[in-house]
Amino acid sequence: MNNTIKYGFILIVVIAVAVGAGYLLNKKSSKVSVEKTKSPEEVSISDWSIYKNSSFGVQLLYPAEFTVDESGADQKTYPARIDFKSNLVKLGDFGLTIYFDSPLYHTFASKIKTLDDIFHEVRETPSNKVNSSQDITTSNGINVRIVKGTGYAYANGRLDTNLSHQQVNILFMHGTNAFDIYWSCFTLQACYNDQILDKLVQSIKFSK
């Protein structure tokens, strides 16, 4: 009788331990599953600044950590260029290059009619390796081509593939003008992500 009670008690303990272990294992597994499916944190642009260029009627948002250099932003030099610079290495820097149609530069500018033309005339060079290309239409109705790639620098007059960095080009047209937003990182690690690029692209507008 005593042995029966003893074995019965041991059996109850074993069952209780097994049930408890199974519950903890299932709880841990569920937690891991939830963590794996957790969506990435949304990128906020509430502190981004607005850049407007009255000469070409273009505007866009950019991260507040950048400062704007408009010394080449008018039609006195070709192409027009606006530089966005940062002291933070992790952010890299980027620029907006504008290839405008003008009698002084008609030979080159008149070639640019489509996104393919911008890419072939401006970005298809030995120092740029294209990793991906995507065409989208923004919520503002602007057709944009996003070209991600790897850039190589020259050293002693030769292209050095060891001196490389991540870069992205955002190409778009408006009227007879072609636009190229070029974001260059200082290292092989990208200084932007898809959410940031999407916020930048969707912010592009024209006032005329």
N, C-alpha and C positions, 0 to 999 in steps of 0.2 A: 504493500500500500504506500509506504513511504517512498519507495523507489518510483512508483507511478507518479506520485505528486512531484517528486524531484525532477523526473524527466519531462513532465508536463510543463513545469515552470521554466526549464531550460528551453523547451520548444517555443514557449511564448516569448522569451527574451530574444531568441534568434529571429523569430518572425518580426518582432518590434524593431530590431536593429536593421533588418533587411528593408522593411518598409520605410524607416527613417532615412536610410542611405539612398534609397530610390527617390524619395521626395527631394532630398538635397541635390542629387545629381540632376534631376529633372529641372529644378529651380535654376541651377547654375547654367544648364544648357539653354533654358529659355532666355536667361539674361544675356548670354553670349549672342543668341540669335537676334535679340532686340538691338544689341549694340552694333551688330554687323549691318542691320538694315536701317540704322539711324541716318537720316539725310544730312548732308553737309550743312554747316552753318551759313546762313544767308549773308552775302556781302552787302554792307550798308554803304550807300553813297551820299548820305545826309551831309557829310562834311566835304564833299567834292566841290570844286569851284567851276564856274562857267567861263569858257573862253569864247569870245565873239570876234569875228573878223569882218569889219564892215566893207572892206574892198571886195571880198569874194562872197559875202553873205553867208558864211558858214559858222556854225557854233557847235560846241561839244562840251561835255563834262570831263574833268580830269582830277586825279587824286590831289588833295590839298598839299601834300608834301612836295609837289613840284612847283618850280617857279618858271615863269614864261619869259622868253626872250623873243621880242618881235622885231629885232633889228633888220631882219631880212623878210619881213612880212608884206611888203608892198610890191608894186609892179616895176620897181626900178632895177631889180635884179631878177635873173631867171635861173632856175625856178624860184618862186617865192617860198620861204621856209620859216616856220615858227618852231622854236625849240622849247621843249619842256624838260627842265633839268632838276635833278635831285642830288643832295649830298649823301643820300643813303645808298650804299653799294647794292643792297638787296633789291632796290627798286629799279636800278638801271636808269635809262632816260629814253625819251621818245620825241619825235618831231612830226610836224605836219608839213609835207612838201606839196606845193601846188604848181602844176604844170598848166599855165594859162595860155590861151590862144592870143597871140599878139603878132602884128606885122613884123616886128623885130625878130621874132623866133618862130615864124610861121612854118618853116621847114620841118621842125621837130614836133611842135604842138599839133599841127594839122594831122599827124599820123595817129593821134590818140582819139579813137572814136568809141571804143568798148573797153571792158575790163580786161579782155585778152590783150588789147593794145598796151594798156598800162603795164601789165605784167611783162610782156615781151620787151618793151622799150626801156623799162626801168629796173626790173628785178631779175631778169634772166641773165645772170653774170656768173663767172667762175667762182666768185667769192661768196655766193649764196647757194646753199643746198636746200631745196624745197622738201619738207617732210610731209606736209598735208596742205590741201587747198579746199575751201568750202565757200560756195556762193549762197547768200541768204538775202532776203528782202526784209528790211527793218520795219518796225511799227510805223515809221514815218514815210514808208514807201520808197526808201533808197536801196538800190541794188548794191550789195557790198560783197567783195571777195576777201576772205580771211586766209592769208597764206602764212603758215608756220614753218620755220626752217632753222637752219644752223648757218651762222655767218663765220667766215674765216678772215683773218687779218693778214696783211703783207709784212714781211720782215726781210730787210736787205734786198728789197725789190722782188721778192718771191712770195708766192702764196704759201702760208704756213698753216697746215691743217691741225697743228697742235695748238694754235692760237684761235680757239673757237668759242662761240657764245650762242645762246638761244635768241631768237628774234621772231617778230611777227610783223606782217605788213597788212594793213587794212586799206583796201583799194576801193575807190568809188568815183563816180562821175557826177557832174552837174553842169548842164549846158555844154559849152565847149571846153570846160576846165576839168582836169583830172586831179584827183587827190590821193595822196599816199601817206597814211599814218604809219610811221615806222617806230616800233618799240624794240629797243635793243637792251639785252641784259649784259652784265659785265662778266658773267660766268656761264658755265654749261647748265647751271640750274636756272629754270625759268623764273623770272621776276614778276610773273603775272599768272593768273589762272583763268579758266574758261568763264567763270562768273564775272570777273573783272573785265575781261574782254567784251562780254555780252553787254555789260552796263555801258562801257565806252561806246560800242557800236550803236546801241539803241539810242544813245544821247545825241547822235549826229543829226543836225537840222540845217535847213537853209531858209533864209529870210527873204530871198529874192530869186 
